[in-house]
């Protein structure tokens, strides 16, 4: 397959995904394979919550829309324009060990392996075993030559030349040992933070709620920690995020809220609570589901230094241009193709792996 052919296949997938939304699933008659895949994909979306209680239709549709927006010819061309694709590159077998915390979280690695002309040997998470295989079937339908490029495995990974593995800090230690003789990208726990100064508008704080509550806070791009100035009042913050109150109606989230709040209270921690989110002063970056930690800062310059020193623990920084390279409120769950997890350039890794 030429690079242009591979691009076109993923553009077709983007057109297919673009037909689906939470409010309207409408067939576009020009889209390839609708007779075989359209109705089955709707059924899979509706069944996703039975496979994983966190994968509500709303969250799955959001993930699908994100990839539909990303997989356009313009975006793919822009993404790949910075790379040189050698004609004589040797095809590699790349093992992918995927996470399952949010729907299709491993799709970027999958896309990167195939677009660079390699074979993907995929071990899905037990929490997300259905969505990616379905999309892989669509891609193979769009171009049958991909059939020999995509393999899903359930047991031991074998016969691979490189690996991209995502897991917790604990599993990362296992990965680093087990794959020590292979070229690898090993991803660990990361969290995202927001830096506030008290001058944020209601709309900006409302958008911050999207960064906190999308995917129930389970993603590494979800904001789990707030940095605020001394004497900061959380009144405006709580008023702005009130629109997300329905999150408490999801049983799994509500159970986490009740449990974590009880643990905090029994430990005599000082909490602020609005009935669906607790916030707690804490130096850690990783807060439990239904809770956000906060920490006071003295000045932005010192905080910038702190965040740079802790860069390996942080995925995204959200602010109103207070911190260098921060992103706007409400945008953490809308990464571009060129926004790499952990700032590790997957394409360069795949193109240069010997």
C-alpha positions in Angstrom: 0.0 0.0 0.0 1.3 3.5 -0.8 1.1 6.2 1.7 -1.7 7.9 -0.3 -3.7 4.7 -0.3 -3.4 4.3 3.4 -4.4 7.9 3.9 -7.5 7.4 1.8 -8.6 4.3 3.7 -8.6 6.3 7.0 -10.4 9.2 5.3 -13.1 6.7 4.4 -13.3 5.6 8.0 -13.6 9.2 9.0 -16.6 9.6 6.6 -18.2 6.5 8.0 -17.8 7.7 11.6 -19.1 11.1 10.7 -22.6 9.6 10.3 -23.0 8.9 14.0 -24.0 11.3 16.8 -25.9 11.0 20.0 -28.8 13.1 18.5 -28.9 11.7 15.0 -27.6 8.6 13.1 -28.1 9.4 9.5 -26.8 7.5 6.6 -24.8 9.2 3.9 -25.5 7.2 0.8 -22.0 8.0 -0.6 -20.2 6.4 2.3 -18.6 3.0 1.6 -19.9 -0.1 3.3 -23.0 1.3 5.0 -25.1 -1.8 4.0 -22.7 -4.0 6.0 -21.6 -1.8 8.8 -24.0 1.1 9.6 -26.7 -0.8 11.6 -24.3 -3.0 13.3 -22.2 -0.1 14.5 -25.3 1.5 16.1 -26.0 -1.8 17.9 -22.5 -1.9 19.1 -22.6 1.6 20.5 -25.8 0.8 22.3 -24.3 -2.4 23.7 -21.0 -0.7 24.8 -22.3 0.1 28.3 -23.1 -3.6 28.9 -19.4 -4.4 28.0 -18.1 -1.5 30.2 -20.3 0.4 32.5 -18.4 3.6 32.0 -19.0 3.5 28.2 -22.3 5.2 28.1 -23.7 6.0 24.6 -23.0 9.7 25.3 -19.3 9.0 25.9 -18.9 6.6 23.0 -20.6 9.0 20.6 -18.2 11.7 21.8 -15.2 9.5 21.1 -16.6 8.6 17.7 -17.2 12.3 16.8 -13.6 13.2 17.9 -12.2 10.6 15.5 -14.6 11.6 12.7 -13.3 15.2 13.0 -9.7 14.1 13.1 -9.8 11.7 10.1 -10.1 14.2 7.3 -7.8 14.4 4.3 -6.8 17.9 5.4 -5.9 16.8 9.0 -4.0 13.7 7.9 -2.0 15.6 5.3 -1.1 18.3 7.9 -0.1 15.7 10.4 2.1 13.7 8.1 3.6 16.6 6.2 6.4 16.9 8.7 7.8 13.4 8.1 9.8 11.7 5.5 8.5 8.3 4.6 11.3 6.2 3.0 10.3 3.9 0.2 12.7 1.2 1.3 11.6 1.0 5.0 11.4 -2.5 6.3 8.0 -3.5 7.6 8.0 -4.2 11.3 5.6 -6.1 13.6 4.6 -3.6 16.3 2.8 -4.9 19.4 0.2 -2.7 20.9 -0.9 -3.1 24.5 -3.9 -0.8 24.8 -5.6 0.8 27.7 -9.4 0.8 28.1 -10.1 3.7 30.4 -11.9 5.7 27.7 -13.5 4.5 24.4 -11.0 4.0 21.5 -8.1 5.4 23.7 -5.6 3.3 21.7 -6.8 4.3 18.2 -4.0 6.8 17.7 -1.3 4.1 18.2 -3.2 1.8 15.9 -3.5 4.5 13.2 0.2 5.4 13.6 1.4 1.8 13.1 -0.6 1.3 10.0 0.0 4.7 8.4 3.8 4.1 8.7 3.6 0.8 6.8 3.9 -1.5 9.7 1.9 -4.4 11.0 -0.2 -4.1 14.2 -0.3 -6.9 16.7 -3.0 -5.7 19.1 -3.8 -6.8 22.7 -6.9 -4.9 23.7 -7.8 -4.0 27.2 -10.5 -6.2 28.8 -12.4 -3.0 29.2 -12.5 -2.1 25.5 -12.6 -5.3 23.4 -15.2 -4.4 20.7 -14.9 -0.9 19.3 -11.4 -1.1 17.7 -11.9 -4.6 16.2 -15.1 -3.3 14.6 -13.3 -0.4 13.0 -10.5 -2.7 11.9 -13.1 -4.8 10.1 -14.3 -1.7 8.3 -10.8 -0.7 7.3 -10.1 -4.3 5.9 -13.4 -4.0 3.9 -12.2 -0.7 2.6 -8.9 -2.2 1.5 -8.4 -5.9 1.8 -4.6 -5.7 1.8 -4.9 -4.5 5.4 -6.1 -8.0 6.4 -2.5 -9.1 6.7 -1.5 -5.9 8.6 -3.9 -6.2 11.6 -3.9 -9.0 14.2 -5.7 -9.1 17.5 -4.3 -11.5 20.1 -5.7 -12.7 23.4 -2.8 -14.6 24.8 0.9 -14.1 24.8 2.4 -11.5 22.4 4.9 -13.2 20.1 7.0 -12.4 17.0 7.1 -8.6 17.3 9.9 -6.1 16.6 8.8 -3.2 18.7 6.1 -2.4 21.3 3.9 0.5 22.4 2.3 -0.3 25.8 0.1 1.8 27.9 -0.7 1.0 31.6 -0.4 2.1 35.2 2.8 2.9 36.9 2.9 -0.6 38.3 2.3 -2.3 35.0 4.8 0.0 33.3 7.6 -1.5 35.5 6.6 -4.9 34.3 6.5 -3.7 30.7 10.0 -2.1 31.0 11.4 -5.4 32.3 9.6 -7.7 29.9 10.3 -5.6 26.8 13.8 -4.4 27.8 15.3 -5.9 24.6 12.8 -4.4 22.2 12.4 -0.8 21.0 9.5 0.5 23.0 7.3 3.3 24.1 6.0 2.6 27.6 3.3 5.0 28.9 2.6 5.4 32.6 0.0 7.3 34.7 -0.4 10.9 33.9 -2.9 13.5 34.9 -3.9 17.0 33.7 -4.1 20.2 35.6 -5.8 23.6 35.3 -4.2 26.9 36.5 -6.7 29.6 37.6 -6.1 33.1 38.7 -9.7 34.1 39.6 -10.3 36.2 36.5 -11.8 33.4 34.4 -15.2 34.0 32.9 -18.3 31.9 33.7 -17.9 30.4 30.2 -14.3 29.5 30.7 -15.1 27.8 34.0 -18.0 26.0 32.5 -15.7 24.7 29.8 -13.3 23.6 32.5 -16.2 21.4 33.6 -15.9 19.6 30.3 -12.2 18.9 31.0 -13.1 17.5 34.4 -16.3 15.4 33.7 -15.9 14.1 30.1 -15.5 10.3 30.3 -16.3 10.7 34.0 -12.8 11.9 34.6 -11.2 8.6 33.6 -8.8 9.9 31.0 -5.2 11.1 31.4 -6.3 14.3 29.6 -9.0 14.9 32.3 -8.3 17.7 34.7 -7.8 16.2 38.2 -5.9 19.0 39.9 -6.5 22.8 40.2 -3.8 25.3 41.0 -5.4 28.5 42.5 -4.0 31.7 44.1 -4.1 32.3 47.8 -7.6 33.3 49.1 -9.2 31.9 45.9 -13.0 31.6 46.2 -14.5 28.5 44.6 -18.0 30.0 44.4 -17.7 30.9 40.7 -16.2 27.5 39.9 -19.1 25.6 41.6 -21.7 27.9 39.9 -20.1 27.2 36.5 -19.9 23.4 36.8 -23.5 23.0 38.0 -24.5 22.2 34.5 -22.8 18.9 34.9 -24.9 17.8 37.8 -26.5 15.0 35.9 -23.3 13.0 36.2 -24.4 11.9 39.6 -27.3 9.9 38.0 -24.8 7.4 36.6 -24.6 4.6 39.1 -20.9 3.8 38.8 -20.0 7.5 39.2 -22.4 7.9 42.1 -21.0 4.9 43.9 -17.5 6.4 43.5 -18.7 9.7 44.8 -20.3 8.2 47.9 -17.3 6.0 48.6 -14.6 8.6 48.1 -16.5 11.2 50.0 -16.9 8.8 53.0 -13.2 8.0 53.0 -12.2 11.6 53.0 -14.7 12.5 55.8 -13.6 9.5 57.9 -10.0 10.8 57.5 -11.1 14.2 58.7 -10.1 15.9 55.5 -11.5 19.3 54.8 -13.7 19.1 51.8 -15.7 21.4 49.6 -18.7 19.6 48.1 -21.6 20.4 45.8 -23.4 17.1 45.8 -21.7 15.5 42.8 -18.0 16.6 43.1 -15.7 17.0 46.1 -12.6 19.2 46.0 -9.8 18.7 48.5 -6.5 20.5 49.1 -3.9 17.9 48.2 -0.4 18.0 46.7 -1.0 14.9 44.5 -1.9 15.1 40.8 -4.1 12.0 40.7 -7.5 12.5 42.4 -10.1 9.7 42.6 -13.2 9.6 40.5 -15.7 12.3 41.5 -13.0 14.4 43.2 -10.6 17.1 42.1 -7.6 18.1 44.2 -6.4 21.7 44.5 -3.3 23.5 45.6 -2.5 27.1 46.3 0.3 28.9 44.5 2.2 32.1 45.4 3.2 33.3 41.9 3.0 32.1 38.4 6.7 32.0 37.8 7.3 29.5 40.6 4.4 27.4 39.5 5.7 27.3 35.9 9.0 26.0 37.3 7.1 23.4 39.4 5.1 22.2 36.5 8.2 21.9 34.3 9.9 19.8 37.0 6.8 17.5 37.2 6.4 17.3 33.4 6.5 13.5 33.5 3.4 13.3 35.7 1.4 15.8 33.6 -0.5 15.2 30.3 -2.1 18.6 29.7 -2.1 22.0 31.3 -5.2 24.1 31.0 -5.2 27.9 31.6 -6.1 31.2 30.1 -2.5 31.7 28.8 -1.1 31.8 32.3 1.3 28.9 31.7 3.5 28.4 28.7 2.1 25.8 26.2 -1.2 25.5 28.0 -4.4 24.8 26.1 -7.7 26.6 26.4 -10.5 25.5 28.7 -12.7 22.8 27.4 -10.2 21.4 24.8 -8.4 18.6 26.7 -10.5 15.9 25.1 -10.2 17.3 21.6 -6.5 16.5 20.7 -5.3 16.9 17.2 -3.5 14.0 15.4 -0.2 15.8 16.1 -0.8 16.0 19.8 1.1 13.0 21.1 0.4 11.3 24.4 3.3 12.0 26.8 4.8 14.3 24.1 6.4 11.2 22.6 6.3 11.4 18.7 4.9 8.0 17.8 5.5 8.5 14.1 9.1 9.3 14.4 9.6 6.2 16.7 7.9 4.0 14.1 9.8 5.4 11.2 13.2 5.2 12.8 12.9 1.9 14.7 15.5 -0.6 13.3 
